[in-house]
């Protein structure tokens, strides 16, 4: 009896599933990286799940088991890209951080994200006539820009509560902030101009943040 119990199913075998979890996470990351690369290079329609699987070094079944379909994978790739450049921690409450400093940190991270070659190419693809009547632009917006917008709006609400800002329409103000940051320099990059010099980018971001604060910051006498 004792011997048969030991031979049947030792407790250790139940733990062997543990090491598989990090392996699955690494596969997921590889799939997302491959998808981002392939979507950028070939567009949504020009990229197949077979190609993504081959690029990631996994089976097509593994890709489907993680993401379900190509549309879900596309949305998750966008979400992951945005979270990598603008992690949620940038929007967390940080009363000790001066408001302008926090806005500049977000501005710099946002610019780095939108001016990267893969982001510019993705922007061009999404604006192409082939995708204008498809659900992909909306999927992109909801997976990436909308999340950033919502988290920034939440940050504005907290700073309003702290008496640092006075904003009647928070949603509009959040959209204005990111529109200011894009400005003419981002439009030029999309149209194929050379990347602006770092000093010019910094001046543009500084001026955009200052303009936003001139519109919405409460004067110290009103706090």
N, C-alpha and C positions, 0 to 999 in steps of 0.2 A: 504493500500500500504506500509506504513512504517513498520507495523508489519510483513507483508509477506516478506519484504526484510531482516529483521533481522532473520527471521526463515529460510530463504533459505540457505544461505551459508556464515556465518560470516567469515571475513578475517582470524580469528585465525585458522580455520580448514585447511587452506592452509599451515600453518606452522607446522602441526603435523608430516610432513614427515621428518623434520629436525632431531629430536631425533633418527630416524631410522638409520641414516648414521653411527654414532659411533657404533651402535649395529652390523651393517653389517661388519664394520672394525674389531670388536672383533671376529666375526664369522670367518672372513678370517684368522685372526691371529691364531685362534684355529685350523682351518683346516691345516694351514701350519705347526704348531707344531705337530699335529697328523701325518701328512704325513711324516715329517722328522723322527719321531720316528718309524713309521711302515716300511718305506723304509729301515731304518737302521737295524731293527730287522729281517725283513722277505724278504728283497730284493724287486726289482721292480715287478717281476712276482708273487711273493708270497703275494703281498699286493693288496687288492681290494678297490675300491671306497666305497663299503659298510663298510669295516673295518675302513677306514679313517673317514667316516661319524660317525660311532659309537664311535670311539675314541674321535672325536671332539665334540660329543654331538649335531650334526646337522643332517638334512636329507640328503640323497644322492643327491636329487635335488638341495639342497643348494650348495653342493660341485661342482656339474656340472655348476651351474649358475655362480660361482665365477671363475672357472678355465677351463671349457670346456671339458677337457679329462685328463686322468691320466698322459700322457706325459707332458702336459703343467703344471700340478701340480708338477710333479717331477722337472722340470726345475725351476719353481718359488721357490720351497723349497730350491734348491741349491743356487739360487741367494740371497734369503733372509738370508740364513745361512752365506754366504760370506759377505754380507753387514752388518750383525750384528757384525762380528768380525773385518772386515776391512771397516769401513764406508767411504763413499766418502770424508768426511772431512779430512781424513788422507792424501789424495793426493792433497788437495787444495793448491794453492800458499801460501807460508808462508815465505817470504824473511827474516823475522826476526829470523826464526828458523834455527840454524846452520844445514848444510847439514848432517853431521854425526848423529846428534841428530834425525833428521827427519827419516833417514834411519833406525836407531835403533828402533824407535817407530813402524815403519812399520814391521820390522823384528820380534819384540816381538809379535805383534798382529798376524802376519802370522803364527808364530810357535804355538801360543795358538790355532789358528783355526785348523791347520792341525794335531796337536797332540791330539786333543780331541777324546774320545773313539768313538763317533758317526762318526767322520770324518775318522778315521782309518778303522772302519768297512765298511763304504761306499766305501773307496778306495779298500778294498779287494773285495767287491762285484763287483765293476766296472771292476776289473782286472780278474774276473773269466771267464773261457771259455764260459759259458752260454751267456755272454753278449758281447763277442768279435766281433760278427758279427751283432750286433744290433745297432740302432741309439743312444742308451742311452749314451755310453761314449762320443760321440760328443756333445750330448745335455748337458751333465754334463759340458764338457769343455767350451762350449760357454756361459753357464749360470753362471759359477763360475770363474774358473781360467782365462779364456780369459778376463773377465771384469777387474779382478785384474791386469792382465798383461797390458791391455790398459791404465788403469788409472795410473799405475806406469810409463809406457812409456811417458805419457803426463807430469808427474812430472819431469822425466829426461830431457825432451825437455825444460821445463821452467828453470831448473837449468843450462842447457847448455847455454841458452840465457842469463843467469845471469853471465856467465863466470866461473862457478864453476866446470863444467865437460867438458870433451872433448871425445865425443863418435862418432865413424864413423857409427856404426850400432846399432841404438837405440833399435830396436826390439830384436836383439840378446842379447844385454846387459840386457834388462829387464828379459828375460828368464834366463840368467846366474845368475842374482841376486837371484831369487827364487829357482833355482836349488842349489845354494850354501847354502841357508838357510835350505833346506831339508837335504842335505848331508847324511852322514852315520847314524846319530841319528834317522832320520825319517824312514829310511829303516829298522833299527833294531826294531823300534816300530811296523811297519807293519808286520815284521816276528815274532812278539810275544815276543820280549825282554821286560824286565821291563822298565818302563819310566826312562829316565836318570835323575840324580840329577839336581835340579834347577841351581846349580853352574856350572855344566858341560854344560847345555843348554845355559846359559848366555855367557860362554866362547866361545862356538861354534858360537853363533850369533855375538858376538863382532868380532871374527876372520873373519867371513864371510863378514861383513860390511867393515872391514879394508882391506880385500883382494880386494873387489870390488872397493874401493876408490883408492887403489894403482894402479889399472888398469886404472881408468877413471878420477880421480880427477886432475884438473889442478893445477900446482904448483902456489903459490901466485905470483911469478915473471912473470907468463904468463897471469895473469888476467887483 
